[in-house]
Amino acid sequence: MFAQEWIGGIAATLTTCSFIPQVWRVLQTRHTKDISLGMYILFTTGVALWLVYGIQLEAWPIIVANAITLLLAGIVLTLKLRFG
């Protein structure tokens, strides 16, 4: 179980950190024209459901990664709705 949690933690870190450049870019430029609203609505909803799932399982890699990703995706989605 220890190795599985480390693998999950590393995977969660990598996939979560992949959103940082997108959020940074949108915050800097306020340019969201090329971002798909439908994709970000579906993605953010899916991440929220993953977070609920992780909480139900009490699985920390799922909880932490999806809480952070939900915040990052939520920022992009909010900016897309505001400036889109």
Phi, psi and omega per residue, in radians:
M1 nan -0.591 -3.130
F2 -1.041 -0.809 -3.141
A3 -1.129 -0.676 3.125
Q4 -1.090 -0.701 3.134
E5 -1.181 -0.652 3.097
W6 -1.165 -0.756 3.096
I7 -1.064 -0.803 3.103
G8 -1.080 -0.701 3.126
G9 -1.141 -0.744 3.115
I10 -1.162 -0.792 3.114
A11 -1.057 -0.750 3.139
A12 -1.108 -0.731 3.130
T13 -1.095 -0.812 -3.113
L14 -1.118 -0.821 -3.092
T15 -1.231 -0.611 3.105
T16 -1.196 -0.790 -3.141
C17 -1.127 -0.387 3.133
S18 -1.128 -0.325 3.132
F19 -1.479 -0.313 -3.077
I20 -1.038 -0.805 3.120
P21 -1.056 -0.647 3.134
Q22 -1.153 -0.797 3.139
V23 -1.102 -0.787 -3.140
W24 -1.028 -0.791 -3.115
R25 -1.092 -0.785 -3.129
V26 -1.169 -0.697 3.109
L27 -1.115 -0.649 -3.117
Q28 -1.295 -0.744 -2.998
T29 -1.742 -0.384 -3.027
R30 1.057 0.298 -3.124
H31 -1.669 2.024 -3.128
T32 -2.227 0.185 -3.068
K33 -0.975 -0.696 -3.049
D34 -1.520 0.067 3.131
I35 -1.675 2.299 -3.118
S36 -1.367 2.079 3.114
L37 -1.108 -0.781 3.142
G38 -1.042 -0.754 3.132
M39 -1.095 -0.766 -3.111
Y40 -1.238 -0.550 3.044
I41 -1.137 -0.856 3.131
L42 -1.108 -0.766 -3.111
F43 -1.113 -0.820 -3.118
T44 -1.111 -0.697 3.073
T45 -1.109 -0.760 3.107
G46 -1.084 -0.721 3.118
V47 -1.128 -0.704 3.099
A48 -1.062 -0.720 3.103
L49 -1.184 -0.655 3.045
W50 -1.064 -0.673 3.116
L51 -1.107 -0.804 3.091
V52 -1.041 -0.768 3.108
Y53 -1.042 -0.806 3.124
G54 -1.077 -0.693 3.101
I55 -1.111 -0.740 3.119
Q56 -1.101 -0.634 3.119
L57 -1.458 -0.232 -3.032
E58 1.011 0.740 -3.101
A59 -1.793 1.820 -3.020
W60 -1.030 -0.675 3.130
P61 -1.089 -0.663 3.140
I62 -1.225 -0.743 -3.119
I63 -1.121 -0.943 -3.067
V64 -1.109 -0.861 -3.097
A65 -1.058 -0.782 -3.076
N66 -1.339 -0.482 3.042
A67 -1.146 -0.793 3.132
I68 -1.191 -0.783 3.130
T69 -1.100 -0.663 3.094
L70 -1.081 -0.725 3.084
L71 -1.078 -0.852 -3.112
L72 -1.129 -0.824 3.138
A73 -1.156 -0.615 3.099
G74 -1.115 -0.650 3.083
I75 -1.092 -0.850 -3.139
V76 -1.099 -0.760 3.140
L77 -1.087 -0.760 3.116
T78 -1.077 -0.774 3.121
L79 -1.175 -0.614 3.086
K80 -1.113 -0.746 3.125
L81 -1.174 -0.601 -3.105
R82 -1.368 -0.769 -3.039
F83 -1.897 -0.167 -2.978
G84 -0.952 nan nan
